[in-house]
Amino acid sequence: MKQWGNQGRNFLAIGLSAILLLTGCAGGKPASTAAPTADSSAKPPQTAENLSPVHVQNGEHTLTFTQVPERAVTLNQHVTEILLALGLEDRMAGMAYLDDRILPQFQQAYEKIPVLSDQYPSKEVLLAAEPDFVYAGWKSAFTEKGVGTVQELSSVGIQAYLHQSSNMSAPDLEDVAADIRNIGRIFRIEDRADRLIGQMKAEMDETVRRIGEVKQPLRVFVYDSGEDQPLTAGSNFMSRMIAMAGGKNIFDDIPKGWTSVSWEEVVSRQPEVIVVVDYGDRTVEQKKKYLLAKKELADLPAIQNNRLIVLPLSAAAEGIRAPHALQTLAEGFYPEKFAQGQ
């Protein structure tokens, strides 16, 4: 089989032959927790001739849309859920790389959309879905090891949008909102995007109100994975959520999204709470058992008080689950402020 090349002609040749193949590998379709969704009771956006071009700046690329995408493919769960929250399932030709369970309010829509791959699909499988728009959460998608570069996709008529807030240092909710607004502009549903953003902000404002004033933020360690060296959150969206919830990520001084550190450094920073990310080959229970049994951590306040909070990776990403992530963290940090009737 030919390899993906830098020449548009080779890429197109692969694409034309791949379209003749059967596509998509079906994945399991379980359910999970709730999150905001825009009012999508209106009919899906209609493609119209002579639409005014929409120009969107996406990193170093300026994307121009003369019509509404009709066959979108999403790569990574948090961007998949953004399209579903905007009621764009009828414009989706496929999705891939789901980290965990889809939100229950999207289950019916989810069932209608082909799951192309457990991770990034091959270039042939992607092309066979005949997309005119590909939306990725992480920059690794648009590489030779992913589905190809933005330029290569463009050479065969596929527009590629990278979720900017997932690929910058220390993004906040306004950065996530900027991505959602861009998607609203691309699909000509700006009002629907604004409603979704407004709902997210309102829910998060209410959580912050219930937390109230925090004079001394809790010291928080985020544990993703790793035994010799733990993988943890640096200066990223998770750190923002922790700060809004009344905590302080003990590694927020590291200018990286996710980074490996030493256990000695974890101990020296004395976390009072550990956030365990539900992701990867090991279950949450396995991760918790490992942390609680690790001798070097035995004297940490978080271990002594068994203060381990679980957060799915999809909730930690820059998407519509931000209100749920904030509430989960806040309730774990300050349960007394979220007691019944408070």
N, C-alpha and C positions, 0 to 999 in steps of 0.2 A: 504494500500500500504506500502511496506517495506520502511524504512528510509535508507538513505545513511549511511553505516557503515564504520568502519576502516578496515574491512577485505575485501581483494580483491575478495573473493568468493561471498560475498553478493552483492557487487557492480556489479560483472559480471552477477549475476542472474538477477538483475534489468535491466541491459543493454540488455540482450538477450530477455527478455520479452518486453522491451520498443521498440525494433527495429521493432516489429510486428505492432506497432501503427502507425496511420497516424501522420505526423509531421507538425510543422511549423505553425505559425500564420502569415498571410499576413499583412504587414503594408502599410501605404501610401507611395508614392514614388515621393515627390516633388523635386525641383531643387534649386540651389543657386549659389554662386560666384565661380570664377575660382581659380585654384591653379596649381602648377607644376605637370607634369606627365611625367614618363619616356617613352622613345621610345619603344613601345611594338609591333612594326610592325613585329618583328621576331616571329616565331612559339613559342608556349608555351614550357617550358622546358620539355624534354622527360625523363621519368623514364628509367633508364638503369641498367642492372645487373652489379655487380662487380664495382659499384661506390666506390671511396675511401670514407671512413667514414668522416663526417663533425662533429667536436666537437665544441660546442658552450657553453661558460660559461654564465649562466643566473642566476644572483644572487648567491645563495648558491648551485645551481644545475648545473651539467654538462650534457648537452644534446648531445646525439650521434645520428646522422642521417645517416643511411646506404643507404637510397633512398630518392627521392624527395617526399614530402607529396602530396597526390592526393586529399584529402578531408579535406581541412582546414575550420575551423569555427572561425570567428572573434567575439570578445566580446568588444564593445566600438567603437565608430565611428572613432576616429583618427587612430586606427590600421586597421580598415576596409579600410579606404581610402589609407593607405600605400600599402596594397595588390593590390587594384584597380589601383593605380598609377604605380605599377610595372607590370601591365598587367597580373595578376594572377587570374582573375575571373574564368577561366576554372578549376582552382585548388580549388575553394571554394565551400563547401557544405552547407554553411549557414552563417548568421551573426545576430548580436543582439545588443541591447542597442544603438540605434542611438539617438544622442542628438538633432539634427536639420536636415535641409535639406541636402541631398547628393549633392555633387558638380556636375554641369551640364555635364561636360565632362565624368563623370562616369555613367550617367543615363542609357545608353543602357546596359552596363555591369551589373549594379545594378539590372535591371529588371530580369535578368536571375538567380539571386541568392535568395534562400528562406530566408525570414526574420523569424527567429525562435521565437523571442520574443521582446516585447517593452523594456524589461529590461533583466536581466540575465535569460536564459531559465532554466527550471527545468532540473534535471539530466537526467530524462527520455527522455525529448525532445532532449537534446543534444545528448544522445546516439543513439536515433532513426535516427539522421542525419548521423550516422556512420563515425564520423571524425577520422582521424589519426593524426591531428594536431589542437591544439586550441591556439589561439593568443589573449591575453587579454591586455587591456590598463591599468587597475587598479588592484592592488593586492586583492581587495575585490572579484574579480571574482573567485580566486582560494582558496575559503574557504568553510566551510560547508554550509554557507548561499548562496554561489554562486553556481558554478558548481562542486565543490569538490576540494580537494587539488591536488597538482602536483603529489604526490605519488599515490593517488587513481586513477587518470587518467592514470598514467603510468602502473598501475597494470592491466589495460584492453587494453594496447597497444596504448594509446593516448599520444603523446608528447605535453607538455604544455609550451608555451613561454610567459613570462611576459615582457611587454614593460618597459625596465629599466629606461629610461629617465623620465617616468611619476611617478616613485616611488623612486626618490632621491631628495635631497635638492639642490635647485638652479641649475637645469640642464641648459645647454646651447645648441646651435645648434650642436656642435660636439657630445654631448651625444645622441641627436636625430639621428644624422648621424650614430652613432655606432649601434643603433637598426636597422636602415635600412640596414646597411651592413650585420648584422647578418641574417636578413631575406633574403638578396641576397645570402648569403652563403648556407643557409638551402635549398633554392629552386634552387641553382646552377645558379643564374643569377647575379653574382657579377658585371658584366659590366653595366647591366641595373640599378642596385642600385647605382653605382657610377655616372651614368649620371643624375639620379634623384637628388642626393645630390649636384652635381655640378650646376644643374639648380637652385635649391633652394638657394644656396650660392650666385650665380651670381645675382639673383633678389634682395636678401637682401643687397648685397654690393651696388647695384645701389640706393636703397632707402637711405642707410646710406650716400652715396655720396651726394645725393640731400639735405639731412638734413644739412650737413656741420658741422662746429664747433658750439658746444653749450656751452656757458660759464656758464650759470645758468640753469640747468635742471628744467623743470616744476614739481611742486609737484602734484602727481597723487594719487587719491584714487580709488580703484577698488571695485565696489559694485556688489556683487553677489546676495544677498538676505537678508532677515531678517528685522524685525522692532524693537524689543526690543534690539537686538544686531545685527549689520550687519556682515554678513559673507564676508570676504575680502581675497585678495591674500597676502600671506606672502612672504617668500623667495622661489619663484617658477619660472617656465618658463615664466609666465606672467611678472614677475618683470624684467627678462632678456630682454624681448621684449620692455618693457617700457623704460628701460635704453638705448637700441639701438636706440629707437625712439627719444631720447633727453629728457626723463623724469626721474623721480625718484619716485618709489612706496613709499608712506609715511610709509608703514608697512613692508618694506623689511628687517627690523631688527629682525622680528619675524621668528625663525627657523622652520617654518612649511609651508607646501604648501598652505593650506587654513585654515583660523582661524577666530574665532569670536572676535570682539573688542567692545569697548563702543563708543557710539556716542560722548561722552565727549572727548575721545581721538582723534576721527576724527576731531572735531572742533579745538582741540589744535594744530593739525598739519597743519591746514589751506591749504587744497588742492586747487590747481588752476584749476585742471581738474578732472572730475569723469568719469571713464570707467564703463559703465553699461553692465554687462554680460547678454547676451540674452540666458536665460536658466531657466527652472523651470515652476511652475504653473502660475506665474504672467507674463504678457506680458511686453515687453520693455516699452511700453507707460505707463503702470500702474506703473512700477518702477520709471520712470522719473517723472511722476506726483507726486508720493509719495515723492521723494527727493526734488522736487521744492517747495512742500507745507509744508515740515517739518520745524517748526519754529526754532528749534535749529540750523539749517543749513543756515538760511536766510542770514547771513553775510559772509558766505564763498565766496572767490573769484570765485570758480567754479559755485556756484549757482547764484551769482549776475551777472555773465557774461554768464550764461546759456551754460557752456562748458561741455556738456555731450556727450561722445562718446560711441557708441554701438559696442560691439564685441561679436559674437557668441561664445559659450563655445567651440565648436569644433575648432575654430580658436585660442583659448587660450591654447589648449592642445598641447602636444609635437608630432606634426605630420607634414604632408606636407603643412598645411595651414600657416606655420610660415611666409612665405613671404607676404601673404595677411594680416596677423595680424599686421606685422611690418608696412606695407604700410598704413593700416587703422589708426593705432596709430599715425604715423608720419604726415599724412595728417590732422588728428584732432588736433595735437599739433601745427604744423607749416603750416597752409594752404597756407600762402604766398609763401612758398618755393616749393609748388606743383601746383602753378597757371599755366594756359596754357602757354606753351612756355618756362617755366623755365627749 
